[in-house]
């Protein structure tokens, strides 16, 4: 008869089959983790590629070079410039702690100005800040035209002569869509064609 004071050896009940089951479960868990991790990386790369292409097209509409969207930090510099702010605002990110908040404020202000330059509302500026890949895609792939006279103009250090030179029109027209071109303009703001 077995009583509570007797010692029972549990080692006999643990078999090789149980060890294989535990190993299989751990292996399946690791495999599932790796699949999820690789899938997230693939999604992040795909979103980055779409965002770069959309920025490329948006920069072309604003009269800038498309390749400026590819270069890290410089694409943000260009984004500030086409929004009407100084590109050097990106250097605020290097200020410890407060720099991130200051840069976020400038990004919000630039998004508001950029949405105005593309004839969009303030709600669209929120989309540019919260989900930039969607906002840039709408601006880049859509039919919206860039108007540099709307939104925030250049900073106060710009002389009136420079602003006048930018807004002077010429007798040139785009060969693709027929839109009137500004003096020294390299790309059509309506269709993005090189002129």
Backbone torsions as a table, in degrees:
resi	resn	phi	psi	omega
1	UNK	NA	143.9	-177.1
2	UNK	-99.3	130.2	175.2
3	UNK	-122.6	174.6	-172.6
4	UNK	-70.2	-15.5	-179.0
5	UNK	-88.8	-11.0	179.0
6	UNK	-78.8	148.5	-179.9
7	UNK	-91.7	132.9	178.4
8	UNK	-112.6	130.3	-178.1
9	UNK	-89.6	110.5	-179.2
10	UNK	-84.1	-10.4	-175.9
11	UNK	-63.9	-26.1	179.6
12	UNK	-71.3	-28.1	-176.6
13	UNK	-80.2	-17.6	178.4
14	UNK	-85.8	118.0	-175.4
15	UNK	-114.0	173.8	177.8
16	UNK	-65.1	-28.9	179.2
17	UNK	-63.4	-40.2	178.7
18	UNK	-65.3	-39.3	178.1
19	UNK	-64.0	-40.0	178.7
20	UNK	-66.9	-37.6	179.5
21	UNK	-65.4	-41.9	178.3
22	UNK	-65.5	-42.8	178.1
23	UNK	-62.4	-41.2	178.1
24	UNK	-64.4	-42.9	179.9
25	UNK	-63.1	-42.6	177.9
26	UNK	-65.3	-41.1	178.4
27	UNK	-63.5	-42.0	178.3
28	UNK	-66.2	-38.0	177.2
29	UNK	-62.8	-44.3	177.9
30	UNK	-64.5	-40.9	178.9
31	UNK	-63.6	-42.6	178.3
32	UNK	-62.8	-42.5	178.2
33	UNK	-61.3	-44.3	-179.4
34	UNK	-64.8	-39.8	179.0
35	UNK	-63.4	-44.9	179.2
36	UNK	-64.1	-43.6	-179.1
37	UNK	-62.6	-46.9	179.8
38	UNK	-66.3	-37.6	177.9
39	UNK	-63.6	-42.1	178.4
40	UNK	-64.1	-39.0	177.5
41	UNK	-65.0	-43.2	179.0
42	UNK	-62.7	-40.4	178.5
43	UNK	-65.2	-42.7	179.4
44	UNK	-62.8	-40.6	178.5
45	UNK	-66.1	-42.9	179.6
46	UNK	-62.7	-42.7	179.1
47	UNK	-64.5	-40.7	178.8
48	UNK	-63.2	-41.2	179.8
49	UNK	-65.0	-44.0	178.9
50	UNK	-62.7	-41.5	-179.8
51	UNK	-64.5	-40.4	178.8
52	UNK	-65.4	-42.6	179.0
53	UNK	-63.8	-42.3	179.8
54	UNK	-65.3	-41.3	177.1
55	UNK	-65.1	-38.1	178.1
56	UNK	-56.1	-51.2	-178.7
57	UNK	-66.4	-37.7	179.1
58	UNK	-66.3	-41.8	177.8
59	UNK	-62.6	-39.6	178.4
60	UNK	-62.9	-39.7	177.8
61	UNK	-64.2	-30.9	-179.3
62	UNK	-85.6	3.7	177.9
63	UNK	85.4	15.2	178.6
64	UNK	-104.2	172.5	177.7
65	UNK	-79.1	141.4	-179.2
66	UNK	-67.3	-34.3	-177.2
67	UNK	-62.0	-18.1	-179.7
68	UNK	-64.2	-18.1	178.7
69	UNK	-76.0	-19.8	-175.5
70	UNK	-83.0	-33.6	-172.2
71	UNK	-78.0	119.3	178.6
72	UNK	-60.2	147.2	-177.2
73	UNK	70.5	-44.1	179.5
74	UNK	-69.2	-30.8	177.2
75	UNK	-65.7	-35.3	176.5
76	UNK	-70.1	-39.3	176.8
77	UNK	-57.5	-49.0	-179.8
78	UNK	-64.1	-39.0	178.9
79	UNK	-61.6	-41.7	176.0
80	UNK	-63.3	-41.9	-177.8
81	UNK	-65.8	-43.1	179.8
82	UNK	-72.5	-16.4	175.4
83	UNK	-82.8	-12.5	178.9
84	UNK	103.0	6.9	179.1
85	UNK	-109.7	165.9	177.1
86	UNK	-70.5	136.1	178.4
87	UNK	-66.5	-25.1	-178.2
88	UNK	-68.2	-3.7	176.4
89	UNK	-62.7	-18.2	-179.7
90	UNK	-67.6	-18.8	-179.5
91	UNK	-70.4	-12.1	175.6
92	UNK	-63.4	-23.7	-179.0
93	UNK	-64.5	-18.2	-178.3
94	UNK	-88.1	-2.9	174.9
95	UNK	-79.0	124.7	-178.2
96	UNK	-60.2	138.4	175.6
97	UNK	64.9	-66.6	-174.2
98	UNK	-74.7	-22.5	-176.7
99	UNK	-60.3	-37.9	179.8
100	UNK	-64.2	-41.1	-179.9
101	UNK	-69.1	-42.9	178.8
102	UNK	-62.2	-44.9	179.3
103	UNK	-63.3	-38.7	177.7
104	UNK	-61.6	-40.7	177.7
105	UNK	-61.8	-44.4	178.6
106	UNK	-66.0	-36.3	177.6
107	UNK	-64.4	-39.6	177.9
108	UNK	-65.2	-44.8	178.9
109	UNK	-63.7	-39.9	178.7
110	UNK	-66.8	-37.8	178.7
111	UNK	-65.1	-39.6	177.7
112	UNK	-63.3	-46.4	-179.8
113	UNK	-65.4	-41.9	-179.6
114	UNK	-64.0	-40.1	178.4
115	UNK	-64.9	-35.7	176.6
116	UNK	-67.5	-39.0	-179.2
117	UNK	-67.0	-23.5	175.6
118	UNK	-101.1	17.5	176.9
119	UNK	61.7	39.7	178.1
120	UNK	-111.9	166.8	-177.3
121	UNK	-88.3	177.5	177.8
122	UNK	-66.0	-29.5	177.0
123	UNK	-64.0	-33.0	177.3
124	UNK	-67.5	-31.9	176.7
125	UNK	-62.3	-37.1	176.9
126	UNK	-63.6	-37.8	176.7
127	UNK	-64.3	-39.8	178.2
128	UNK	-63.0	-33.5	-179.0
129	UNK	-80.7	-44.5	-172.9
130	UNK	-81.7	-41.7	-179.4
131	UNK	-132.9	74.6	-172.9
132	UNK	-60.6	-32.7	-178.4
133	UNK	-62.7	-36.3	178.3
134	UNK	-72.7	-44.9	179.8
135	UNK	-62.3	-46.4	179.4
136	UNK	-65.3	-34.8	178.3
137	UNK	-65.2	-41.6	178.6
138	UNK	-63.9	-43.2	-179.9
139	UNK	-70.7	-41.2	-176.3
140	UNK	-74.3	-44.6	-175.2
141	UNK	-93.3	-13.9	-178.7
142	UNK	-80.1	-178.0	-178.2
143	UNK	-93.6	5.5	-178.2
144	UNK	-66.0	141.0	179.9
145	UNK	-104.2	147.0	177.9
146	UNK	-86.6	131.6	175.8
147	UNK	-126.7	104.4	-176.4
148	UNK	-65.7	-14.5	-179.3
149	UNK	-80.6	-17.0	179.6
150	UNK	-88.0	169.8	177.9
151	UNK	67.5	-158.0	-179.2
152	UNK	-75.1	134.4	176.0
153	UNK	-88.8	177.4	-179.3
154	UNK	-53.6	162.0	-179.4
155	UNK	-63.2	168.8	-173.9
156	UNK	-66.2	-13.4	-179.8
157	UNK	-77.5	-11.0	-179.2
158	UNK	-77.7	130.7	-179.4
159	UNK	-77.1	160.1	-179.7
160	UNK	-65.1	-29.3	179.6
161	UNK	-66.5	-39.9	179.2
162	UNK	-64.5	-42.6	179.6
163	UNK	-65.6	-38.7	179.3
164	UNK	-63.7	-43.0	179.2
165	UNK	-61.9	-35.9	-179.9
166	UNK	-68.3	-36.5	-174.2
167	UNK	-92.2	-8.5	177.3
168	UNK	-63.5	138.4	178.9
169	UNK	-101.6	160.8	177.4
170	UNK	-119.5	-178.5	178.0
171	UNK	-92.2	14.6	179.9
172	UNK	-85.7	144.2	176.2
173	UNK	-128.3	150.8	178.3
174	UNK	-68.1	133.9	179.4
175	UNK	-75.7	-18.5	-178.3
176	UNK	-84.6	-51.1	-173.4
177	UNK	-118.6	-10.2	177.6
178	UNK	84.5	6.8	-179.9
179	UNK	-69.6	146.7	178.5
180	UNK	-73.3	138.1	-176.4
181	UNK	-106.9	146.0	174.3
182	UNK	-76.3	164.6	178.1
183	UNK	-63.2	134.3	178.5
184	UNK	63.7	22.1	178.9
185	UNK	-78.1	136.3	-176.7
186	UNK	-99.1	-22.0	-179.0
187	UNK	-135.2	146.4	176.1
188	UNK	-73.1	129.9	-179.5
189	UNK	-75.2	-15.3	-179.3
190	UNK	-87.7	-50.3	-175.4
191	UNK	-112.0	-12.3	177.2
192	UNK	84.9	4.4	-178.3
193	UNK	-70.7	143.1	173.5
194	UNK	-67.2	136.6	178.8
195	UNK	-118.1	NA	NA
